[in-house]
Amino acid sequence: MDYKAFFAEVADWIMQANTMAINHGMDSEAFWKWVMDSTAAICEKHKNNKLVLDQMIMLFHWLEDFYAESVRGKRT
């Protein structure tokens, strides 16, 4: 596996996630569908390599946590 290429792909994915969040909002179905579809595509592209799976799961949780924090912040 080309780790350098994979982590460059991860960096690109994070930038795309930021763009999707700006364009659709993190509270939109379109955003979370994109997250799930793009995450699955990256995992499948790399034949569900354990490092890839763990990295993409971590990024999903990172987005979930960020979203949860933003929702809590709006309530206060």
PyMOL commands that set and color helices and strands:
alter all, ss='L'
color gray80, all
select helices_A, chain A and resi 3-24+29-45+50-75
alter helices_A, ss='H'
color red, helices_A
deselect
rebuild
show_as cartoon
